[in-house]
Amino acid sequence: MADEKQETTPKRKKMNALTLAEIEAKLAECRDKQGGLDSTYARQLLARKKALSS
């Protein structure tokens, strides 16, 4: 029963394992769902994007 639950739930990636394209997608999702980039999660994504871009 526990195996079935693990197979159906999507695996989340840690923020430091995301690629630049995945970060862009997450930022777009934050803009749509949260109405902006004011959340802590969005700010962390922006900082990670800046680190990858440098």
PDB file of N, CA, C and O in Angstrom:
ATOM      1  N   MET A   1       0.811  -1.188   0.000  1.00  0.00           N
ATOM      2  CA  MET A   1       0.000   0.000   0.000  1.00  0.00           C
ATOM      3  C   MET A   1       0.862   1.263   0.000  1.00  0.00           C
ATOM      4  O   MET A   1       0.536   2.245  -0.667  1.00  0.00           O
ATOM      5  N   ALA A   2       1.949   1.231   0.743  1.00  0.00           N
ATOM      6  CA  ALA A   2       2.840   2.386   0.780  1.00  0.00           C
ATOM      7  C   ALA A   2       3.539   2.577  -0.563  1.00  0.00           C
ATOM      8  O   ALA A   2       3.828   3.704  -0.964  1.00  0.00           O
ATOM      9  N   ASP A   3       3.808   1.473  -1.253  1.00  0.00           N
ATOM     10  CA  ASP A   3       4.456   1.567  -2.556  1.00  0.00           C
ATOM     11  C   ASP A   3       3.570   2.265  -3.572  1.00  0.00           C
ATOM     12  O   ASP A   3       4.061   3.018  -4.414  1.00  0.00           O
ATOM     13  N   GLU A   4       2.266   2.020  -3.499  1.00  0.00           N
ATOM     14  CA  GLU A   4       1.333   2.654  -4.431  1.00  0.00           C
ATOM     15  C   GLU A   4       1.306   4.162  -4.235  1.00  0.00           C
ATOM     16  O   GLU A   4       1.255   4.923  -5.201  1.00  0.00           O
ATOM     17  N   LYS A   5       1.340   4.582  -2.992  1.00  0.00           N
ATOM     18  CA  LYS A   5       1.293   6.011  -2.704  1.00  0.00           C
ATOM     19  C   LYS A   5       2.553   6.704  -3.220  1.00  0.00           C
ATOM     20  O   LYS A   5       2.472   7.804  -3.766  1.00  0.00           O
ATOM     21  N   GLN A   6       3.702   6.079  -3.055  1.00  0.00           N
ATOM     22  CA  GLN A   6       4.955   6.681  -3.501  1.00  0.00           C
ATOM     23  C   GLN A   6       5.010   6.777  -5.019  1.00  0.00           C
ATOM     24  O   GLN A   6       5.594   7.721  -5.551  1.00  0.00           O
ATOM     25  N   GLU A   7       4.426   5.841  -5.715  1.00  0.00           N
ATOM     26  CA  GLU A   7       4.458   5.856  -7.169  1.00  0.00           C
ATOM     27  C   GLU A   7       3.567   6.948  -7.745  1.00  0.00           C
ATOM     28  O   GLU A   7       3.872   7.495  -8.805  1.00  0.00           O
ATOM     29  N   THR A   8       2.475   7.272  -7.067  1.00  0.00           N
ATOM     30  CA  THR A   8       1.535   8.239  -7.612  1.00  0.00           C
ATOM     31  C   THR A   8       1.920   9.679  -7.284  1.00  0.00           C
ATOM     32  O   THR A   8       1.549  10.592  -8.022  1.00  0.00           O
ATOM     33  N   THR A   9       2.653   9.902  -6.197  1.00  0.00           N
ATOM     34  CA  THR A   9       3.032  11.268  -5.842  1.00  0.00           C
ATOM     35  C   THR A   9       4.261  11.683  -6.630  1.00  0.00           C
ATOM     36  O   THR A   9       5.220  10.917  -6.724  1.00  0.00           O
ATOM     37  N   PRO A  10       4.250  12.893  -7.204  1.00  0.00           N
ATOM     38  CA  PRO A  10       5.413  13.341  -7.974  1.00  0.00           C
ATOM     39  C   PRO A  10       6.585  13.657  -7.043  1.00  0.00           C
ATOM     40  O   PRO A  10       6.396  14.137  -5.926  1.00  0.00           O
ATOM     41  N   LYS A  11       7.774  13.383  -7.518  1.00  0.00           N
ATOM     42  CA  LYS A  11       8.982  13.645  -6.743  1.00  0.00           C
ATOM     43  C   LYS A  11       9.362  15.112  -6.905  1.00  0.00           C
ATOM     44  O   LYS A  11       9.429  15.616  -8.026  1.00  0.00           O
ATOM     45  N   ARG A  12       9.608  15.790  -5.805  1.00  0.00           N
ATOM     46  CA  ARG A  12      10.018  17.194  -5.852  1.00  0.00           C
ATOM     47  C   ARG A  12      11.527  17.282  -5.907  1.00  0.00           C
ATOM     48  O   ARG A  12      12.238  16.460  -5.328  1.00  0.00           O
ATOM     49  N   LYS A  13      12.008  18.299  -6.617  1.00  0.00           N
ATOM     50  CA  LYS A  13      13.444  18.540  -6.678  1.00  0.00           C
ATOM     51  C   LYS A  13      13.804  19.639  -5.691  1.00  0.00           C
ATOM     52  O   LYS A  13      13.018  20.554  -5.446  1.00  0.00           O
ATOM     53  N   LYS A  14      14.981  19.537  -5.140  1.00  0.00           N
ATOM     54  CA  LYS A  14      15.458  20.614  -4.290  1.00  0.00           C
ATOM     55  C   LYS A  14      15.826  21.798  -5.166  1.00  0.00           C
ATOM     56  O   LYS A  14      16.161  21.644  -6.341  1.00  0.00           O
ATOM     57  N   MET A  15      15.759  22.966  -4.582  1.00  0.00           N
ATOM     58  CA  MET A  15      15.982  24.182  -5.354  1.00  0.00           C
ATOM     59  C   MET A  15      17.385  24.237  -5.955  1.00  0.00           C
ATOM     60  O   MET A  15      17.560  24.749  -7.060  1.00  0.00           O
ATOM     61  N   ASN A  16      18.379  23.720  -5.249  1.00  0.00           N
ATOM     62  CA  ASN A  16      19.734  23.785  -5.783  1.00  0.00           C
ATOM     63  C   ASN A  16      19.985  22.745  -6.874  1.00  0.00           C
ATOM     64  O   ASN A  16      21.057  22.737  -7.478  1.00  0.00           O
ATOM     65  N   ALA A  17      19.018  21.873  -7.132  1.00  0.00           N
ATOM     66  CA  ALA A  17      19.151  20.884  -8.201  1.00  0.00           C
ATOM     67  C   ALA A  17      18.386  21.291  -9.459  1.00  0.00           C
ATOM     68  O   ALA A  17      18.449  20.593 -10.472  1.00  0.00           O
ATOM     69  N   LEU A  18      17.667  22.409  -9.405  1.00  0.00           N
ATOM     70  CA  LEU A  18      16.892  22.868 -10.559  1.00  0.00           C
ATOM     71  C   LEU A  18      17.798  23.507 -11.604  1.00  0.00           C
ATOM     72  O   LEU A  18      18.792  24.155 -11.277  1.00  0.00           O
ATOM     73  N   THR A  19      17.440  23.313 -12.843  1.00  0.00           N
ATOM     74  CA  THR A  19      18.160  23.973 -13.930  1.00  0.00           C
ATOM     75  C   THR A  19      17.592  25.375 -14.113  1.00  0.00           C
ATOM     76  O   THR A  19      16.569  25.722 -13.523  1.00  0.00           O
ATOM     77  N   LEU A  20      18.255  26.165 -14.922  1.00  0.00           N
ATOM     78  CA  LEU A  20      17.807  27.533 -15.166  1.00  0.00           C
ATOM     79  C   LEU A  20      16.421  27.551 -15.806  1.00  0.00           C
ATOM     80  O   LEU A  20      15.590  28.393 -15.463  1.00  0.00           O
ATOM     81  N   ALA A  21      16.169  26.635 -16.727  1.00  0.00           N
ATOM     82  CA  ALA A  21      14.859  26.561 -17.382  1.00  0.00           C
ATOM     83  C   ALA A  21      13.761  26.171 -16.388  1.00  0.00           C
ATOM     84  O   ALA A  21      12.648  26.695 -16.448  1.00  0.00           O
ATOM     85  N   GLU A  22      14.077  25.258 -15.483  1.00  0.00           N
ATOM     86  CA  GLU A  22      13.098  24.850 -14.471  1.00  0.00           C
ATOM     87  C   GLU A  22      12.801  25.987 -13.501  1.00  0.00           C
ATOM     88  O   GLU A  22      11.666  26.148 -13.054  1.00  0.00           O
ATOM     89  N   ILE A  23      13.828  26.775 -13.176  1.00  0.00           N
ATOM     90  CA  ILE A  23      13.635  27.929 -12.295  1.00  0.00           C
ATOM     91  C   ILE A  23      12.722  28.951 -12.968  1.00  0.00           C
ATOM     92  O   ILE A  23      11.837  29.516 -12.325  1.00  0.00           O
ATOM     93  N   GLU A  24      12.939  29.188 -14.265  1.00  0.00           N
ATOM     94  CA  GLU A  24      12.080  30.114 -15.010  1.00  0.00           C
ATOM     95  C   GLU A  24      10.631  29.642 -14.981  1.00  0.00           C
ATOM     96  O   GLU A  24       9.716  30.450 -14.822  1.00  0.00           O
ATOM     97  N   ALA A  25      10.422  28.335 -15.135  1.00  0.00           N
ATOM     98  CA  ALA A  25       9.064  27.778 -15.116  1.00  0.00           C
ATOM     99  C   ALA A  25       8.429  27.948 -13.742  1.00  0.00           C
ATOM    100  O   ALA A  25       7.248  28.281 -13.644  1.00  0.00           O
ATOM    101  N   LYS A  26       9.189  27.726 -12.693  1.00  0.00           N
ATOM    102  CA  LYS A  26       8.674  27.892 -11.332  1.00  0.00           C
ATOM    103  C   LYS A  26       8.349  29.357 -11.050  1.00  0.00           C
ATOM    104  O   LYS A  26       7.358  29.655 -10.383  1.00  0.00           O
ATOM    105  N   LEU A  27       9.181  30.274 -11.555  1.00  0.00           N
ATOM    106  CA  LEU A  27       8.907  31.701 -11.365  1.00  0.00           C
ATOM    107  C   LEU A  27       7.624  32.113 -12.089  1.00  0.00           C
ATOM    108  O   LEU A  27       6.832  32.893 -11.560  1.00  0.00           O
ATOM    109  N   ALA A  28       7.423  31.588 -13.293  1.00  0.00           N
ATOM    110  CA  ALA A  28       6.192  31.885 -14.030  1.00  0.00           C
ATOM    111  C   ALA A  28       4.981  31.340 -13.287  1.00  0.00           C
ATOM    112  O   ALA A  28       3.925  31.973 -13.249  1.00  0.00           O
ATOM    113  N   GLU A  29       5.142  30.173 -12.705  1.00  0.00           N
ATOM    114  CA  GLU A  29       4.053  29.571 -11.927  1.00  0.00           C
ATOM    115  C   GLU A  29       3.742  30.426 -10.691  1.00  0.00           C
ATOM    116  O   GLU A  29       2.576  30.597 -10.335  1.00  0.00           O
ATOM    117  N   CYS A  30       4.773  30.957 -10.044  1.00  0.00           N
ATOM    118  CA  CYS A  30       4.579  31.833  -8.882  1.00  0.00           C
ATOM    119  C   CYS A  30       3.837  33.103  -9.275  1.00  0.00           C
ATOM    120  O   CYS A  30       2.941  33.553  -8.561  1.00  0.00           O
ATOM    121  N   ARG A  31       4.213  33.683 -10.420  1.00  0.00           N
ATOM    122  CA  ARG A  31       3.543  34.895 -10.884  1.00  0.00           C
ATOM    123  C   ARG A  31       2.054  34.643 -11.111  1.00  0.00           C
ATOM    124  O   ARG A  31       1.216  35.465 -10.741  1.00  0.00           O
ATOM    125  N   ASP A  32       1.732  33.504 -11.721  1.00  0.00           N
ATOM    126  CA  ASP A  32       0.337  33.189 -12.031  1.00  0.00           C
ATOM    127  C   ASP A  32      -0.473  32.869 -10.780  1.00  0.00           C
ATOM    128  O   ASP A  32      -1.574  33.391 -10.603  1.00  0.00           O
ATOM    129  N   LYS A  33       0.055  32.031  -9.927  1.00  0.00           N
ATOM    130  CA  LYS A  33      -0.703  31.559  -8.773  1.00  0.00           C
ATOM    131  C   LYS A  33      -0.708  32.549  -7.619  1.00  0.00           C
ATOM    132  O   LYS A  33      -1.723  32.701  -6.939  1.00  0.00           O
ATOM    133  N   GLN A  34       0.422  33.231  -7.388  1.00  0.00           N
ATOM    134  CA  GLN A  34       0.535  34.102  -6.227  1.00  0.00           C
ATOM    135  C   GLN A  34       0.376  35.572  -6.576  1.00  0.00           C
ATOM    136  O   GLN A  34       0.278  36.416  -5.685  1.00  0.00           O
ATOM    137  N   GLY A  35       0.351  35.881  -7.844  1.00  0.00           N
ATOM    138  CA  GLY A  35       0.144  37.263  -8.253  1.00  0.00           C
ATOM    139  C   GLY A  35       1.384  38.132  -8.192  1.00  0.00           C
ATOM    140  O   GLY A  35       1.273  39.356  -8.261  1.00  0.00           O
ATOM    141  N   GLY A  36       2.535  37.553  -8.068  1.00  0.00           N
ATOM    142  CA  GLY A  36       3.760  38.350  -8.020  1.00  0.00           C
ATOM    143  C   GLY A  36       4.913  37.526  -7.495  1.00  0.00           C
ATOM    144  O   GLY A  36       4.822  36.308  -7.341  1.00  0.00           O
ATOM    145  N   LEU A  37       5.995  38.223  -7.225  1.00  0.00           N
ATOM    146  CA  LEU A  37       7.195  37.547  -6.753  1.00  0.00           C
ATOM    147  C   LEU A  37       7.590  38.046  -5.367  1.00  0.00           C
ATOM    148  O   LEU A  37       8.775  38.221  -5.083  1.00  0.00           O
ATOM    149  N   ASP A  38       6.614  38.272  -4.515  1.00  0.00           N
ATOM    150  CA  ASP A  38       6.880  38.801  -3.181  1.00  0.00           C
ATOM    151  C   ASP A  38       7.099  37.712  -2.136  1.00  0.00           C
ATOM    152  O   ASP A  38       7.562  38.004  -1.034  1.00  0.00           O
ATOM    153  N   SER A  39       6.778  36.474  -2.459  1.00  0.00           N
ATOM    154  CA  SER A  39       6.893  35.398  -1.475  1.00  0.00           C
ATOM    155  C   SER A  39       8.356  35.031  -1.238  1.00  0.00           C
ATOM    156  O   SER A  39       9.229  35.341  -2.049  1.00  0.00           O
ATOM    157  N   THR A  40       8.599  34.383  -0.136  1.00  0.00           N
ATOM    158  CA  THR A  40       9.948  33.930   0.197  1.00  0.00           C
ATOM    159  C   THR A  40      10.450  32.938  -0.840  1.00  0.00           C
ATOM    160  O   THR A  40      11.608  32.996  -1.253  1.00  0.00           O
ATOM    161  N   TYR A  41       9.582  32.031  -1.259  1.00  0.00           N
ATOM    162  CA  TYR A  41       9.954  31.028  -2.259  1.00  0.00           C
ATOM    163  C   TYR A  41      10.378  31.692  -3.562  1.00  0.00           C
ATOM    164  O   TYR A  41      11.377  31.298  -4.165  1.00  0.00           O
ATOM    165  N   ALA A  42       9.626  32.693  -3.997  1.00  0.00           N
ATOM    166  CA  ALA A  42       9.954  33.390  -5.244  1.00  0.00           C
ATOM    167  C   ALA A  42      11.274  34.141  -5.107  1.00  0.00           C
ATOM    168  O   ALA A  42      12.072  34.158  -6.045  1.00  0.00           O
ATOM    169  N   ARG A  43      11.512  34.752  -3.970  1.00  0.00           N
ATOM    170  CA  ARG A  43      12.772  35.462  -3.759  1.00  0.00           C
ATOM    171  C   ARG A  43      13.956  34.499  -3.754  1.00  0.00           C
ATOM    172  O   ARG A  43      15.030  34.835  -4.255  1.00  0.00           O
ATOM    173  N   GLN A  44      13.767  33.301  -3.190  1.00  0.00           N
ATOM    174  CA  GLN A  44      14.830  32.302  -3.199  1.00  0.00           C
ATOM    175  C   GLN A  44      15.093  31.811  -4.617  1.00  0.00           C
ATOM    176  O   GLN A  44      16.242  31.583  -4.997  1.00  0.00           O
ATOM    177  N   LEU A  45      14.023  31.647  -5.401  1.00  0.00           N
ATOM    178  CA  LEU A  45      14.193  31.258  -6.801  1.00  0.00           C
ATOM    179  C   LEU A  45      14.966  32.320  -7.574  1.00  0.00           C
ATOM    180  O   LEU A  45      15.836  31.990  -8.379  1.00  0.00           O
ATOM    181  N   LEU A  46      14.656  33.588  -7.335  1.00  0.00           N
ATOM    182  CA  LEU A  46      15.361  34.674  -8.010  1.00  0.00           C
ATOM    183  C   LEU A  46      16.837  34.697  -7.622  1.00  0.00           C
ATOM    184  O   LEU A  46      17.699  34.943  -8.466  1.00  0.00           O
ATOM    185  N   ALA A  47      17.127  34.444  -6.356  1.00  0.00           N
ATOM    186  CA  ALA A  47      18.526  34.408  -5.923  1.00  0.00           C
ATOM    187  C   ALA A  47      19.267  33.249  -6.556  1.00  0.00           C
ATOM    188  O   ALA A  47      20.433  33.386  -6.928  1.00  0.00           O
ATOM    189  N   ARG A  48      18.607  32.109  -6.684  1.00  0.00           N
ATOM    190  CA  ARG A  48      19.233  30.941  -7.321  1.00  0.00           C
ATOM    191  C   ARG A  48      19.452  31.195  -8.810  1.00  0.00           C
ATOM    192  O   ARG A  48      20.463  30.778  -9.376  1.00  0.00           O
ATOM    193  N   LYS A  49      18.491  31.885  -9.444  1.00  0.00           N
ATOM    194  CA  LYS A  49      18.615  32.228 -10.856  1.00  0.00           C
ATOM    195  C   LYS A  49      19.819  33.157 -11.058  1.00  0.00           C
ATOM    196  O   LYS A  49      20.589  32.984 -12.003  1.00  0.00           O
ATOM    197  N   LYS A  50      19.975  34.132 -10.173  1.00  0.00           N
ATOM    198  CA  LYS A  50      21.092  35.052 -10.259  1.00  0.00           C
ATOM    199  C   LYS A  50      22.421  34.326 -10.074  1.00  0.00           C
ATOM    200  O   LYS A  50      23.399  34.636 -10.754  1.00  0.00           O
ATOM    201  N   ALA A  51      22.459  33.363  -9.160  1.00  0.00           N
ATOM    202  CA  ALA A  51      23.683  32.595  -8.915  1.00  0.00           C
ATOM    203  C   ALA A  51      24.040  31.735 -10.131  1.00  0.00           C
ATOM    204  O   ALA A  51      25.215  31.591 -10.468  1.00  0.00           O
ATOM    205  N   LEU A  52      23.037  31.173 -10.780  1.00  0.00           N
ATOM    206  CA  LEU A  52      23.304  30.339 -11.951  1.00  0.00           C
ATOM    207  C   LEU A  52      23.712  31.177 -13.164  1.00  0.00           C
ATOM    208  O   LEU A  52      24.490  30.726 -14.004  1.00  0.00           O
ATOM    209  N   SER A  53      23.187  32.383 -13.249  1.00  0.00           N
ATOM    210  CA  SER A  53      23.471  33.246 -14.379  1.00  0.00           C
ATOM    211  C   SER A  53      24.889  33.815 -14.317  1.00  0.00           C
ATOM    212  O   SER A  53      25.492  34.119 -15.346  1.00  0.00           O
ATOM    213  N   SER A  54      25.406  33.952 -13.116  1.00  0.00           N
ATOM    214  CA  SER A  54      26.743  34.544 -12.950  1.00  0.00           C
ATOM    215  C   SER A  54      27.849  33.638 -13.357  1.00  0.00           C
ATOM    216  O   SER A  54      29.019  34.012 -13.268  1.00  0.00           O
TER     217      SER A  54
END
